[in-house]
Amino acid sequence: MRTTGGDEKPMMMKSYNVIIIGAGPAGLTAAIYAQRGGLNTLVLEKLAPGGQTLITERIENYPGFPEGVSGPQLSNLMQKQAKNLGMKYEQQEAKEIRLSGDKKIVTTDSGKEYNALGVIIATGGEPKRLGVEGEREFTGRGVSYCATCDAPFFKDEEILVVGGGDTAVEEALYLTKFAKKIHVVHRKGMLRAQKILQERLLSNPKAEIIWKSKVTKIYGEGKVEGILLKELERGKLRSLACSGVFIFIGLKPNTGFLGDLVELDKNGFVKTNPDMQTSVQGIFACGDVRGGSFKQIIAACGEGALAAHAIGRHLMRLQGTE
């Protein structure tokens, strides 16, 4: 319990069986399974339910949608299902987790505190930056990390995509619907994306792959006008005119609020055992925030289900009912 100061009445800390931090596919699936397991569950999310799924234009590999489904549509369906089962949801950002015996106390950006016997971390990640000159300066003025958000601004223009994985290729294909030409810059001599995505991109007349190269500078006057490219084998530099740079080179996990509470891997992702439990009893992790996770929606959902099942067993052990 914490006081508000002065003559105000003290605020009672709300208690739950489980607090889930993050409302992407992993967090929402965990909420569905936790509620079905009879656990009083609170989900905290700093933005909107759906996570990275919200900025995915079309999903073709999620079972049950033979014609595909949009990211926002799938997110809305997951959220509705969890709410129908009784999930409590608050739009707040978790800033700290601290331990008090078997309880975990979560503090949010508004100063509110909640406690539970189990916590599931499902905070996902945010796009990695290139870290080159001009990137920060031109973010929002030609530099983007979301094709779904910004593609319409580049209709009939020449743009650049950086990356070679599934996300980069999917976003490049989406951008071809708007742009006049797409240059895809990749450090390697082959793409890492799924074969079917590679084939679609390589056969698209609007797309050109620039192999074994990297962007070293983004320049312009007030907005992006071009980039400086370096050929990695020869070290040769050349300029390429473009009005937009879309960067898809991976995720940085949202684990800063954890401090040194749980063990992280060298890239900052949460380390877990096969049951999704972290190095701290009663704290679990699932989805993109977890080290070794297969960065796909279906995998995040599976991990969310497993984390909820494991946390249910953890609570039973604490109550001596397992």
DRENROSE-734068 format. One record per residue: residue in one letter; x, y, z of N, C-alpha, C, O, CB in turn. Coordinates in steps of 0.05 Angstrom, whole numbers, plus 5000, padded with zeros to 4 digits. Glycine has a CB too. Layout:
<nodes>
AXYZXYZXYZXYZXYZ;...
</nodes>
This chain:
<nodes>
M501749765000500050005000501850255000503850255014498150005025;R501050454984502650694983500850934988498450934980504150724957;T501851145001500251385007500651594985502651594971500851495034;T498651774983498751974963499752244974500152424958496152014950;G500152265000501252505012498952675023496652645014502852664992;G499552855041497553045052495452885067496052695081496253205029;D492952985064490652855079489152665061487052565068488753075089;E490252605037488952425019488952135030490852065045490152424991;K486951985023486851705032488951535017489451594994484051595028;P490051335030491951165017490751004994488450924996493250985037;M492350964973491350804951491950504956494250434962492550894924;M489950344953490350054956491549934931490749994909487749914963;M493649774935494849644912493049414902492349244918497649544919;K492449414876490749204866492248944862494648944854489449294839;S491048724869492348464868491048294846488548294842492148324895;Y492748134833491847954812493347684815495347674829492248074783;N492347484802493847234801496247264782498547184788492146994792;V495647394759497747424738497547704727495447814721497247214716;I499947824723500148074708501748014682503947904684501548294725;I500548084660501848044634502648324624501048494621500047894613;I505248354618506248614608506648594578508548464569508848694623;G504948724563505048714534502548584523501748374533507548564525;A501448704502498948594491499248544461497348604445496648784496;G501548434453501748334426500548054425499247974443504748324417;P501047904403499947634401500747454424499147294434500947504375;A503247474434504147304456502547374482501547194495507147334461;G502447634488501047714512498147664512496947574532501548014516;L496747714489493947664487493247364489491247284501492847784461;T494947194476494446904478494846814507493346644517496346754459;A496946924520497346854548494946924565494146784583499946984559;A493747154559491447244574489047064569487546994588490647534566;I488646974544486546784538486846534554484846434565486446724508;Y489246424554489646164568489546204599488646034613492346044560;A490546434608490446484637487646504647486846394668492046734644;Q485946654632483146684640481646424638480046364656481846894622;R482246274618480846004616481745824638480345634645481545874588;G484145874649485145714671484145814698485045724719488145714671;G482346014698481146114723482946314738482546354761480545894740;L484846434724486746614737485846904732485146984710489546574726;N485747054754485047344752487347484739489547504751484347464781;T486947594715489147684698488847984691486748074683489347514673;L491048124693491248404684493348414662495548314665491948594708;V492648554640494548604619495148904618493349074618493348514591;L497748964618498649244616499949284589501649124581500649314639;E499249494575500349544549500749844546498850004551498549434526;K503149934538503650224536502450354512501950604513506650274536;L501950204491500850324467498050204461496150254477502650274442;A497750054440495149934433495549634431497649544422493950054407;P493549474437493749184435494449104406493349214387491149044443;G496348924403497048824377500048834372501048664356495748984356;G501449014384504349034381505149074351503749224337505648774391;Q507248944343508148964315506148864295506248944271510748814312;T504248704304502148604285500548834274499548814252500348404300;L500249044289498549274280499649404255498149534240498349474303;I502249384251503449514228504049314205505649364187506049664236;T502849074207503148874186500748884168498448834177503548594198;E501148944143498848974125497348714120494948714122499849084098;R498748504115497448254109498948014120501448004117497048224078;I497547834132498747594144497547344129495147304129498147574175;E499347194116498346974100499046694112498246494101499646994072;N500446694134501346434145500246374173501346214187504346424146;Y498046514180496746454206494446264201492746334185495846714220;P494446034213492445824208489545934212489046084230492845584225;G487745844195484945914197484046144180481746204179484445974225;F486046264166485346484148486446424120488546534112486446754159;P485146254105486246164079486646394059488246374041484445964067;E485146614062485446834044487247054056487547274044482746954037;G488346994079490047194093488347374111485847374109491547364072;V489647524127488247704146490147944151492547914152487547554173;S488948174156490648414162491548394191490248274208489048674157;G493748524197494748524224492848644244492248524265497348674225;P491748884238489749004257487348824261486348814284488849274246;Q486348694240484048524243484648284262483048224280483148414216;L486948154258487647934275488048024304487147894323490247804265;S489248254308489648364335486948414349486648354372491348624334;N485148534334482448594345481048344354479648334374480848754325;L481248134338479947884344481147754369479647654386480147684321;M483747764372485047664396484247814421483647694441488147664392;Q484248084418483548244441480648194449480048174473483948544434;K478848174430476048124436475647854450474147834469474348124410;Q477147654441476947394453477847394482476547284500478547184437;A480047534487481147554515479247714533478747634556483847694515;K478047924522476148084538473647934544472547954566475548344524;N472747774525470347614529470747404551468747324564469647464503;L473147334556473847144577474247274604474747144624476246974570;G474147544604474447684630477047824635477647914657473947504651;M478847844615481347974618481048264626479348404614483047954592;K482548354646482648634652484948764637487148644634483048684684;Y484549004627486549124609486849424617484849564621485749104580;E489349514619489849794624492149884606494149754603490649844654;Q491750124594493750234577495750394594495450634598492550414555;Q497750254603499850364620502450224614502549994605499150344650;E504650374617507250264612508550164638508750324658509150474598;A509349914639510849814662513549934663515049934643510949504661;K514350044686516950174689518850014707521250054706516550454700;E517649834724519349694743517849454754515449454757520349874766;I519349234758518349004773520148964797522648944793518148744755;R519048944820520648874844519348644859517048594856521049124862;L521048504874520148264888519548334917520848484930522248054886;S517448204927516648224955515747944964513347884963514448444960;G517547784973516947504979516147364954517647374934514647485000;D513947224954512947084930511547284910511047204887511046864937;K510947514919509547714903511447874885513747924892507847894921;K510347954862511748124844510148384842507748384837512047994815;I511448614847510048874847510949024821513249064817510749034872;V508949094805509449234780508649524783506349584791507849104756;T510449704778509949994778509850094750511450024733512150144794;T507850264744507450374717508350664716509050784735504550354709;D508250764691509051044687507351244700508151474705509151094657;S504851174708503051354722503451344752502151494767500251294714;G505251174761505751144790503950934803504250884827505351404803;K502150814788500450604799502150344804504150294790498150534780;E501250194824502649944830500549714832498349744842504149964857;Y501449484821499749244822501549014831503949024827498549184793;N500248824844501848584852500548334843498148314840502248584883;A502248134839501247864830503347664839505647724844500747854800;L502447414839504347194845505847104821507946974823502846954857;G504847184797506247114772506147344752504147484750505046864760;V508347374737508447584717509447454691511247284691510447814725;I508147534669509047454642510047694627508447884623506747304627;I512447694618513647914603513247844573514247654563516647954609;A511648014560511047974531511248244517509548324501508247854527;T513448394522513748664513514848694485515048914475515448814532;G515548474472516448484445518948654441520648664458514248594428;G519148784418521448944412520749174394518449204386523648774398;E522749344389522349574371524449554349526549434353522449844386;P523949684326525849654304528649754311529049954324524849814280;K530649604302533449694305534049924286532849944264535349454300;R535850094294536750314278539350244264540950084274537050574294;L539850374241542450334228544650464243546950374243542250444199;G544050694255546150844269547951004250550251054257547750664285;V546951084227548551234208547751524208545651604218548251124180;E549551694197549051984196546552034180546151924158551452124182;G544852204191542352284177539952124185537752204180542752264148;E540351884197538051714203536251844223533851864219539051444215;R537351934246535652064266534452334255532152394260537252114291;E536152484241535352744231532852724213531152894213537652884217;F532852514196530752494176528552294183526852234167531952404150;T528552194208526352014216523752184216523552394228526851904245;G521752074202519252224198519352414174517352534167518652374223;R521652444162521952614139523252464116524952574101523652874146;G522552214114523652044093524751784103524851584088525752184078;V525551774129526451524141524151414157522851544173528951584160;S523551154152521351024165522050744173523850624162518851024146;Y520550634192520850354201518150204198517849994210521850354231;C516350324183513650214180512550274152511650494147511750314202;A512550074135511550114108508550154108507550334093512249874090;T507050004124504150034126503450314134501450424124502949834145;C504950434151504350704161504950914140503351104136505950764186;D507150894126508251114110508251074079508951264065510951174119;A507650834070507850784041506350984024507351064003506850504035;P503851064031502351244014503751514009503151653990499651304026;F505651594026507051844023509151824000510152033991508451924049;F509651583990511751553970510651443944512051293929513851363981;K508151513937506951423913508451523888508951763886504051503911;D509251333871510651393846513451513850514451653833508951583829;E514551463873517251553879519251323881518451093881517351723905;E521851383881523951183883524851173912525651373924526251253864;I524750933923525450903952527350673956527850513938522850863968;L528250653981530250453989529250294013527950404031532950583996;V529750034012529149854035531749734044533349634027527049634027;V532249734070534749614081533949364097532349374115536249814099;G535149134089534648884103534248654084533848694060532248914121;G534348414095534048174078532447954090532247734078536648074070;G531247994113529547794126526647804117525947954099529747824156;D525047644130522147634123520847904124519447984105520747444142;T521348054146519948314149520848504127519148634115520648434176;A523348514121524348694100523148634073522248814059527448684098;V523048374066521948304040518948344039517848434019522648004034;E517548274060514648314061513948614058512248694043513448214087;E515448784072514949064071515749184043514349354033516549214093;A517849074032518649164005516549093984515849263967521349033997;L515348863987513248783968510848963971509549043952512448483973;Y510249033996507949214001508549493988506749613976507449244031;L511049583991511749843981511649863950511250073939514549913990;T511949633937511849633907509049713897508749783874512549353896;K507049693915504349783907504150083904502250183892502249673927;F506050223916505950513916508250643900507850813884505950613944;A510650553906513050673895513450613865512450413855515550593910;K514950783852515650743824517850523822517850363804516651003811;K519750533841521950343842522850303870522950483886524350433824;I523650053876524649973903527449863900527949673885522749773917;H529349983915532049873917532249733944531749863965534250093914;V532949483944533249333969536249283974537549153959531749053968;V537249403996540049384002540449164023539249174044541149664012;H542248984017542848764036545848714038547248724018541348504027;R546748664062549648634067550648364055553048344049550148634097;K548948174052549847904043549347874013548348043999548347694059;G550147634004549747573975547247413970546647333948552047413965;M545647373991543047233988541147334010542047404032543346923989;L538647324005536647414024536147194045536746954041533947474011;R535247274069534647084090531647014092530846844108535647194117;A530047154077527147124078526346844068527846704055525747344062;Q523846774075522646524065522846514034522646724021519746494075;K523146274024523446233995521246363979521746493958523645943988;I518746323987516546433972516546733971515846853951513846333984;L517546863993517747153993519947253975519647443960518147254021;Q522247103975524447173958523547163928524147343913526846983962;E522146953921521346923893519547143885519747243862519846653890;R517747233902515947453896517447713891516847863873513847483918;L519447763908520948003906522748003881522748193866522648053931;L524147783877525947763855524547783828525747853808527647513856;S522047703827520547703802518947963798517648003778518647473800;N519148143818517548393816519148593799521448663806516948513844;P518048693777519548883760520249143773522049283763517948933735;K518949213795519549473808521849443828522849653837517049563823;A522749203834524749163854527449103843527748953824523848933873;E529549223855532349173848533849113874533649263893533549413833;I535348893875536948813898539748923895541048883874536848503903;I540749063915543549153916544948983936544649023960543749463923;W546548793926547748583943550348693956551648873946548348333928;K551048573979553648613992554348913995556548993989555848463977;S552449064004552749344008551449444033549749304045551649503983;K552249674042550949794066550650094062552150224048552549724091;V548650204076548150484076550050614096550150524119545150554082;T551550814089553350954107552451234114553451354134556150964095;K550551344099549651614104546951654090546551554068551751824094;I545251804103542751894091542852204090543352334110540151794107;Y542252314066542652604063540252734050538552604038545152664048;G540152994052538053154039537853424051539353494069535353004041;E536053584040535553854050532653864061530853904045536054074028;G532353834087529753834099528253564097526553514114528054034086;K528953404077527753134074529752964059531753064048525053144059;V529352704059531152524046531252564016529252584003530452224052;E533752584006534152613977535952393966536052343942535352883971;G537352253984539052033974540551913997540451994020540852143953;I542151703990543751564009546551513997546951513973542451294017;L548451474015551151394007551451104013551051014035553351564022;L552150943992552550653994555450583993557050703979550950513972;K556150374009558850264008558649973999557249814012560250294035;E560149903978560349623969562349483988564649573990561249603939;L561449284002563049164023565449014013567448994028561348974039;E565448903989567748753979569948933969572348883974566848563957;R569149143955571249323943571549583959573549723954570449393915;G569749643977569949883992569150133977569550363986572649924002;K568050103953567350323935564850463946562950333955566950233906;L564850733945562550893954561151003930562351073910563451113973;R558451013932556951143911554351253922553251153942556350943888;S553251453909550751573918548451453902548751373880550851883914;L546151453915543751353902541451543910540851573934543151053910;A540151653890537951843896535451683904534751483891537452013871;C534151773924531551653933530251853951531552033963532051383947;S527551823954526152013971525251883998524152024015523752113957;G525751624000524951484025526851254031527851124013522151384024;V527351214057529050994066527450834088526950944109531851094077;F526850594082525350414100527250214112528550064097522950284086;I527450204138529550034151528249804166526549854184531150214170;F529049564159527949314172530249124177530648934162525749184154;I531749174198534149014203534048864230536048784241536649194203;G531548824239531248664264530048824286529349064283533948564273;L529848694309528548804333530448844356532248684360526148634341;K530049054371531349104396529349044418527249164419532549394398;P529948854436527848774456527248994475529049144483528848524471;N524749014483523849204502524249094531522349004544520849284498;T526749104540527348984566528649184585529549114606529248754562;G528849444576530249644593529049674620530449724639530149904579;F526449634623525149674649525749454669525149474693522149694645;L526949234659527449004676530049044693530448914713527748754660;G531749224684534349254698535848994698536148854678533849354727;D536848914722538248664724536548454739537548264751540948704739;L533848484738532048314752532248024742532347834758529248414750;V532147984716532347724704534747704686535847914677529747654689;E535547464680537947424663537247484634535247384623539047144666;L538947634620538647694592540947574576543047524587538448004587;D540547534550542747434533544347674524543747904531541747274509;K546447624508548247844500546948054483548048284481550547724485;N544647994471543248194455540948324470539448484458542148064430;G540648264496538648394512535948244513534048354525538148664502;F535748014500533247864501533147694527535247624538533047674477;V530747644537530347494562530947204558529947074539527547534572;K532547094575533246804574531146654591530446734613536046754585;T530146434579528146264593528945974591530645894575525346314582;N527545814607527745524603525545434584524045604574527545364631;P525345174578523245094558520445154566518645154549523544794554;D519945204592517245274602516745574602514845664614516845154630;M518645724590518346014588519046154614518546394617515646094579;Q520046014634520646144660523446274658525346164647520645934683;T523646504669526146654670527846554693527246354705525646954672;S529946694698531746624721530546684748531646614768534346774718;V528146814748526746874773524146704774522546714756526147174775;Q523846564796521446404800518946584798518746784811521446254827;G517046494782514546644780514446864759512446984754513946764806;I516746904745516847104723517446944698519446804696518947324729;F515746974678515946834653516147034630515547274634513546644649;A517046944607517247114583516446954559516846714557520147224581;C515347104539514446964515514447164492514247414496511646834518;G514547064467514447234444517047354436519147244444512447444448;D517047574421519447684410521447784431523847814425518747914393;V520547834455522447924476524247704486526147754500520848044500;R523547454480524947224491527247134472526847124448523046994495;G529547084483531746984468531146724455530146544468534246964485;G531846694429531446444415528646414404528046204391531946214433;S526946604408524146584397524146614367525646774356522346804410;F522546454354522146464325520246704320517946694327520946194314;K521246914308519847164306517547154286517547274265521747384298;Q515546994294513046964278510646974296510846904320513146704262;I508347064286506047094303505146824315504546804338503747214287;I505146624298504246364308506046254330505046134349504146164284;A508646304328510446224349510046374375510146264397513446254340;A509546634372509046804396506546714410506446704435508747104388;C504446634395501946534407502546274422501546234444499846494386;G504046094410504645844423506145894449505645754469506245664405;E508146074449509646134473507846264494508146204518512046314466;G505946434485504146554504502446344518501946364543502346754491;A501446144503499845934515501545774535500545704556498745744493;L503945714527505745554545506445704570506445594592508245474530;A506945964568507546124591505146134611505546114635508246414583;A502746164600500346164617499945904631499245894654497846244600;H500345684616500145414629502145384651501545284672500445194607;A504645464645506845434665506345604690506845524712509545504653;I505245844686504746024708502445914725502445954750504146314699;G500545784713498445654728499445434746498545414769496345544709;R501345284736502545064752504245184775504245084797504244884735;H505545404769507145544789505345634812506045604836508645784777;L503045744806501245844827500145604843499745624867498846004815;M499645384830498645144844500745044864500044954886497944924824;R503345054856505444964874505545154898505945064920508144964859;L505245414893505345604916503045544935503345584959505245884906;Q500745464925498345414941498245134952496545064967495845474926;G500244964943500344694952498144514941497244324954500244684981;T497144594917494944434905495744284880494044154868492644624898;E498244284873499144134849499143834855499843684837501844234839;
</nodes>
